[in-house]
Amino acid sequence: MNIHGSKYLCTECGKCFINKQQLTVHRRIHSGEKPFECSVCGKRFTQAGNLRTHSRIHSGEKPYKCSACGKCFQHSIGLTVHRRIHSGEKPFECFVCGKRFTQAGDLRTHSRIHSGEKPYKCQVCQKAFRHTANLTRHMRVHTGDKPYVCCVCQKAFIDSGHLNTHMRIHTGDKPYKCPLCDKSFRESGALQSHKRQVHSNRKPYYCPFCGKLFKTAHEVKQHARVHSDAKPYSCRHCSKCFRWRSTLKSHLLKSHNEGTWFTCHICQKKFSNKYNLKEHIQRHEGVKPFVCDECSKCFCTASGLKSHQLVHSDFKGFCCGLCGKDFKRPFIVKLHFMRCSDGVECDSIL
């Protein structure tokens, strides 16, 4: 054969190769032939090299070692990608936003943000996902599969991240620390919520029906149920509906004996949640941890302190959703709103 002229041609797809061996290996794609079998697990391969690479899974062999940190890899491509951590090299660039990546696969996945492509579709509910891992995780909602099990209490989870977060309950690990008060949290979301609730006075969201101000849009939507008939939480035993998840939980305990009571060790009074029990015990012990900065008056609860602080403040935390006028107390804005209102429908913000 003249290597500068004719080539080895696949009669199935027309693809050309420079030698007969490459054509032979390629033809196995069409024939399905996999002559190389793993002696451990029986998995078969089209090439001997792929079998050798696969065998390292069973042997634990990692022949490719990083000279910078000593980390070892089973595949040379794994080492090549890893080295970019040390070099900072990101050769794959998004042509839309300019963001760079260490791997071509990561760039392809990122590109779906711009294209809106969601190629992985659930065959049960037709919901689509950008990543195959997200579809795999979603399918567990339908199958009920929870493959990640806590080794301490045996609680199971559909996602490894949820298990990792749960494990912090047992270890006591709280890696997310507030930079303002040094309070620590198990989850990053809890830290962000803490910073909004405790360290920020900004309340950009308001209820258009009573003027109450809120720090998040989610809080407004929850609060709006007070003004409507929305009761999204239903009891599976008696179909009774509730506005709040906490009220449903209390109902399940009191009416159907489902769940866990929190019992006061002093008077044996029972509570449906641990926060109410904590406040109750503080009353037994005379503990008033919430202190007013202005007059040093102490309170058992944060809500008691918050209500008291209005005495010292000119802050007007309630505003009329129709005319924008601000008020200090909720009952005043409600009276004003009745005069100002022209029949706005509550369901409009739900």
N, C-alpha and C positions, 0 to 999 in steps of 0.2 A: 504493500500500500504506500502511496505517496502522501505523506502527512501534510504536504503543502497544497494538495489538491483535494481529492475526494475524501469524505469522512464516513464514519459508521452511522448509518441512518436508522432510526426507530421507525418501523413500518406502521406502528399504531398511532403515533402522534406527530411524526415528522421531525422530532428533535435529533440533532446531530452530536456525535461524540468523536474525540480524537483517537480513542483506542477501543478495542473490542471488549476489554474488561469493564469499562465504564458503561458501555451499551448493555452488557449482560446484567450488571447490577440494576440499571434503569428499567430493563424489561420486567423486573420483578414487581415494579409498581403496577403494571398492567395485569400481570399473571397472579399477583397476590402471594407469590412464593416467598417464604421466609425460611431458608434452610438452616439458619443458625439458632439453636435453642439453648436457653439458660438451664443448666443442670440443677439449679436450686429452685426456681419458681416456674419454670416451663415457658416463660415468655420467649417469643421468637423474633428474629430480626432478619433483615435483608442483607446485612453486611457483617462480616466478622468483627470489624472495628467497633460497630455499635454494640455488639455483644460484649466485647472486652470492657467498653465504657460502662455498660449496664452492670457488669459483674462487680464493679467497685461498690455498688449499693450494698451488696451482701458481705463483701470482704471488709468494707470500711476504709479501703485504701484511698488516700488522697495525695497523689503524687505531685500535684502542682502547688508550690509553696510561694507565698508572697515574701519577697526579700525585705520589705519594709516593716511588716508587723508579724510575720511568721504564720499567718493564717493559711490553712491548706484547703485545697479544692479537689474535687473528683474530676472536673473537666477543665481543659485549658481555657475555654471561653469564660468560665467562672472567674478564673484568675485575671484574665484580661479586663473584664468589667470591674472587678474589685480594685485593680491598680488605679483606676480613674478616681477612686476616693482619695488616694494619696496625691495624685497629680492634679486633681481638680478638673481634669479634661471632661468636657461634655460635648462630644462631636455631633450630636443630633439636635438640630435647631428647628423649632416650630416656625414656619414661614408666616403665620398669622400674627402671633404675639411676641415672637423672639425668644420664648423660654427654651432653655437648652436641657438636654437629657444625656445620661451616660449610656443608655441602651435604646436601640431602634424601636423595640417593643413598647417602651415607655412613651416614646414620641407618638407612636400609632394610637395608643390608648388616649393620650392627651388630646390628640387631634379631634377626637369625637366630641369634645366639649364645644369646639367651634362648629363642627358639622351637624351636631345634634344627632348623630348616628347612634342607635342603640341596637346592635345586632343580636343580642342575646335575649330571646323572648321566652317567657314562661308559658308552657303548653297548657297549663291549668287555667290561669286567669288572664293571659296575654300581656301581662306587664313586661316592659322591655328594660334592658339594662345595658350600660356601656361596657361593663366588665363581666367576664365569665364567673369570677369569684363572687360577685354580687348576686348573680342568678343562682349559683349553687347555694348561697346563704338563704336567699329568698325561698327556694324550693322546700327548705326545712319548715317553713310556715305551713305548707300544705301536707307534708309527710309527718310532721310532729317529731322529726328526728332531732335529737339534741346530743351530738357526739362528744361534747366537751364537758367532762364531769369533774366536779370538785373532789379532790382526794381527801378532804377533811370532813365535809358534811354530805357528800354525794349529790349535791344539787347539780342539775344538768343545764347546759346552755347551747344555743344554736351557733354561737360565734365564739371564737377563741378570745377575742378582745373583751367580751362580756365576762368570760371566766377569769381573765387576768384582773379585771376590775373587782370582781367578787372576791378573789383571793386576798385582797387588801383588807377585807373584813376580818379575816383570820390572822393575817400578819400584822395588822395595825399600821401598815404603810400608808402614808398620806403624802404623796410626792408633789402635790400642787399647793405651793405656799403663797399666801397673800403678801404682797410686798408692803402693804400699808399697816397690817396689824399682826403679821406672822401666824395667823390662823391657817391651818393646813387642811387639805381636802383629798379625798380618794380619787375624785374625777375632775377633769378640767372644766366641765360644764358647771359643776357645783361651785368652783372658784369664781367663774365669770358671773354666776348668779349672785354670789356673795358680794362681789365688788359693786354690782348694780344696786343691790338691796341695802347694803350697809354704808358704803363709802361714797355713793353718788346721790345727790339730791335732784338730779335731773329727771323730770317726769314729762316727756314730750307727748305722751298719749293720754287722751282724755275721753271719758264717756260722754257721748252727745245727749244723753238722757238726764243725767244728774250732775255732770260736770266733774266727777271725781277724776283725779289725775293718776296716771300709772307710768311705770318705768318701761314696760314692754307692751307690744301689741297683743301678745298672748294673754296678758293679765286683763286687758280691756275686754277681749272676747269672753273670757271666763266670767268677768264681772257682769257683762251684758245679760247673762242668764237671769239675773235678779229682776231685770225689767221685762223679760219675755217668759214664755212658757217652756223654753228649751230645757229638757231633762234627758241628757244623752246617756245616762248610766242606768241600766235596767237590771233588775234582779232575775237571775236565771231560774229561781225557784217559784216566784210568785208574780213575776213580770211588773212589779212595782218600779216606778222610775224616779230618778233623783238628779238634782242639778250637779252635785259634786261627787267625785269618787270617794271622798272620805265619808260622806253620808251613806253611800251604798255599803261601804265596808262596815260601818257601825250597824246598819240594818241587818247585814248578813250575820253578824255576831249575835245581835239581840233576838232576831226572829228565827234564824235558822241554825244557830250554833255553829257557824262556819267561820274559821279564823282563830286568832289567838288574842285572848284578853291580856291587858297589862294591869297587874294587880298591885295596889299600894301595900307595902310590907308593914305599914303602921296601922292602918284601919281596914285593910282588905277591900277597899273600894276599887271597882274595876273600871278600866278605861279602854276605849277602842283604839287609841293610838298612844305611843310612848311620850309624845310631846305634852299631851294633857296630863299624863301621869307625872312627868318631871315637874310641871308647874304646881301640881297638887302637893307633891312631896315638899317643895320649897315653902309652901304655906304652912305645912306641919312644922318645919324646921325654922320658920321665921326668916328664911333667906329671901332677901330682896336685892338681887344682883344688878338691877337696872337703876342707875343713879342719874338724876337730873344734873347737868353741868351748871345750871344757873342757880338753883337753890338747894341742891344736895338732897332733895326728897327722893326716897327709894321706892321701887315698885317690884312686884313679883314677876310681872310680864313685860315684854317689850312693847306690846300694844298699850298697856297702861301708861308707860313712860311716854310713848309717842303722843297719846291723847293729852297728857299733862303738859308737854312741851309747847303746845299751842298757846298756853298762857303767856309764855315769855317771847313768843315769836310773832313777827308780822307776816310770816309766810302764809299765803293764801293758796291752799292746796286743792281747792275746788273751783271749777269755772263752769259757767253756763255754756253748753254746747251750741246754743243758738246765737247769743249776742257776744260771747267771749268775756263777760264780766267775771272777775275773780272774787272768791269768798273764802273765809277762814274755816267755817264750820259746815258740815254736810247738810244739816237740817235747814240752814239758811238758804243754801243754793237750791235745795229741793222746793222750798216755798217760792223762791224767785222763778224757778224753772216752770212751775205750774202757771205762773202769770205770763211767762215769756213763750211757752210752748204753743205750737200750732198743730199738734198732732203728728209728730214724727213717728214712723213705724220702728219698733224695736228690732225687728228681724233684719233691718237693712244693714246691720254691721255684723251679723252672725254668719 
